[in-house]
Amino acid sequence: MSLVALALIAPAVVVAAPEGNAPKDKPAVPAPAPKDKPAVPAPAPAPKSPNAGKKLVVERVVAIVNDAVILASELETRTLPVRGEAMQITDPKERERRLSKLTSQVLDEMVNEELIVQAADAAKIEVESSEVQAAIDEIKANNNLDDAGLAQVLAAQGYTLANYKQDVRRQILRMRAVNQLVAPKVQVTEEDVQARYNQLKRRSDAVSAVALSHMLFKLPEHPTEQQLAEAKAKAAKAIERVHAKEDFAKVAAEMSEDETTKASGGQLGWFQRGSVNPDWEPIVFSMEKGDVRGPVTGPQGLHVFQVTEVKQSELKPYADMKEQLARELRRREMDKQTATWIEELRKKAYIDIKLR
């Protein structure tokens, strides 16, 4: 939305309701009639507006990005689907703090998205309406929705079909901009792929199973900042003791809050790939025998892990993994280059955040 289109909208746009034209305390006086014509009463005073003198907020701008604005209503629509977890926090101050942080993060993402769209427009990258409709048809097919069902789902998230189509168009435009303006900068060489393969031979993906022990420092479902800080301090103290050559099992027996495993020194047993929390797998399967890592967030709180044994698996030949590894490296480099590009766009842009 350009500033030209919203020339009358300031960060908080107000209009004053009319007071009415008649004086407040003097009734209308009929004009004297001509001698040969009957007197005609003057019109009744205009009724006073119920909004007289009040300031009515039409819309509020929460950010200016070069010649475009982001409106409070747009930000509210974007945050609506992700507010659920924060709204369940019972402590009012913590809930407000979490919602404020979430809103700031979403607004920051919207600023980045607007900068990418502007870069796409500057590069004359276009998206046809038929492409937008094809994307929406695919979304409906993947979710078994007809037009009415899609409209219902969108309404529950604060969208109309029209503004959802606009969002889809902008998503396609952003992806196209990244592919055309960033992807050419991504370079992955044969040497890069070979180095990654050699790394895997030595470490994580050569491990098929691990024997795992842990210490748990419990947290409620929606912890406050203080509760989180206290749990982190306990985990740090436990790690410090292990690094000081204390036996992990002894420290676990004394400090772990997992009543089911602390008596056995925190032993969890053997785990194959795919059998642990997906967020934990990259961590524990990159550890070598005797390694200690943490704190790691889990459903019950913070964990400190130790790998006590590992089982190695034979890695596939380089020729069989070459393409897969090249794709992985290109994806990582693409993410890195995209982040750098967006940072450059932000440095060159005029950005005024008016969120309060």
Residue pairs with C-beta under 8 A, 6 or more apart in sequence:
1 68
1 69
1 71
2 67
2 68
2 69
3 64
3 67
3 68
3 69
4 67
6 59
6 61
6 69
9 58
9 59
9 61
9 69
10 61
11 60
11 61
11 354
12 57
12 60
12 61
13 57
13 58
13 59
13 60
14 55
14 56
14 57
14 58
15 55
15 56
15 58
16 53
16 54
16 55
17 49
17 51
17 52
17 53
17 54
17 56
18 49
18 52
19 48
19 49
19 52
19 53
20 45
20 46
20 47
20 48
20 49
20 52
21 46
22 28
22 45
22 46
27 45
28 42
28 43
28 44
28 45
29 42
30 39
30 40
30 41
30 42
31 39
31 40
31 42
32 39
33 39
33 40
59 71
59 72
59 73
60 71
60 72
60 354
61 69
61 70
61 71
61 72
61 354
62 70
62 71
62 72
62 75
62 107
62 353
62 354
62 355
63 69
63 70
63 107
63 110
63 111
63 351
63 352
63 353
63 354
63 355
64 70
64 350
64 351
64 352
64 354
65 111
65 114
65 115
65 118
65 349
65 350
65 351
66 115
66 118
66 349
66 350
66 351
68 114
68 118
70 107
70 110
70 111
70 114
74 110
75 103
75 106
75 107
75 110
75 355
76 158
77 157
77 158
77 159
77 163
78 106
78 109
78 110
79 102
79 103
79 106
80 157
80 158
81 157
82 102
82 106
83 99
83 102
85 222
86 95
86 98
86 99
86 102
87 95
87 99
88 221
88 222
89 95
89 98
89 222
90 222
91 224
94 222
94 224
94 225
97 225
103 355
104 355
107 353
107 355
111 346
111 351
111 353
112 342
112 345
112 346
113 170
113 174
115 342
115 345
115 346
115 349
116 173
116 174
116 177
116 178
116 342
116 345
117 170
117 173
117 174
117 177
119 177
119 181
119 345
120 173
120 174
120 176
120 177
120 181
123 177
123 180
123 181
125 173
125 176
125 177
125 180
127 169
127 172
127 173
127 176
129 169
131 172
132 165
132 168
132 169
132 172
133 165
135 168
135 172
136 150
136 164
136 165
136 168
139 145
139 150
140 146
140 147
140 149
140 150
143 150
143 153
145 153
150 161
151 161
154 160
154 161
154 164
159 167
178 334
178 338
178 341
181 341
182 334
182 337
182 338
182 341
183 334
185 337
185 341
186 330
186 333
186 334
186 337
187 333
188 326
188 329
188 330
188 333
192 329
193 322
193 325
193 326
193 329
194 318
196 325
196 328
196 329
197 315
197 318
197 321
197 322
197 325
200 206
200 315
200 321
200 325
201 315
203 286
203 288
204 282
204 285
204 286
205 285
205 315
206 312
206 313
206 314
206 315
207 273
207 285
207 310
207 311
207 312
207 313
208 272
208 273
208 311
208 312
208 313
209 270
209 271
209 272
209 273
209 310
209 311
210 270
210 271
210 284
210 285
210 287
210 307
210 309
210 310
210 311
211 267
211 269
211 270
211 271
211 307
211 308
211 309
211 310
212 267
212 268
212 269
212 270
212 271
212 276
212 284
212 305
212 306
212 307
212 308
213 248
213 249
213 252
213 261
213 265
213 266
213 267
213 268
213 305
213 306
213 308
214 252
214 256
214 258
214 261
214 266
214 268
214 303
214 304
214 305
214 306
215 235
215 238
215 251
215 252
215 255
215 256
215 257
215 258
215 262
215 266
215 294
215 303
215 304
216 256
216 257
216 258
216 261
216 298
216 300
216 301
216 302
216 303
217 231
217 234
217 235
217 238
217 255
217 256
217 257
217 295
217 301
217 302
217 303
217 304
218 231
218 257
218 300
218 301
219 227
219 228
219 231
219 300
219 301
219 302
220 227
223 231
231 295
231 301
231 302
232 295
232 302
234 255
234 302
235 294
235 295
235 302
235 304
236 295
237 255
238 251
238 252
238 255
238 256
238 294
238 304
239 292
239 294
239 295
239 304
241 251
241 255
242 248
242 251
242 292
242 304
242 306
243 292
247 265
248 265
248 266
248 292
248 306
249 264
249 265
249 266
249 267
250 265
252 261
252 262
252 265
252 266
253 262
253 263
253 265
253 266
256 262
256 266
257 301
258 266
258 300
261 267
261 268
266 306
267 308
270 309
271 284
273 281
273 285
274 281
276 284
277 298
279 296
279 297
279 298
280 296
280 298
280 303
280 305
283 293
283 296
283 305
284 293
284 305
284 307
287 293
287 305
287 307
287 310
288 307
288 310
289 307
289 308
289 309
289 310
290 306
290 307
290 308
291 306
291 307
292 304
292 305
292 306
293 304
293 305
294 302
294 303
294 304
294 305
295 302
295 303
295 304
296 302
296 303
296 304
296 305
297 303
315 321
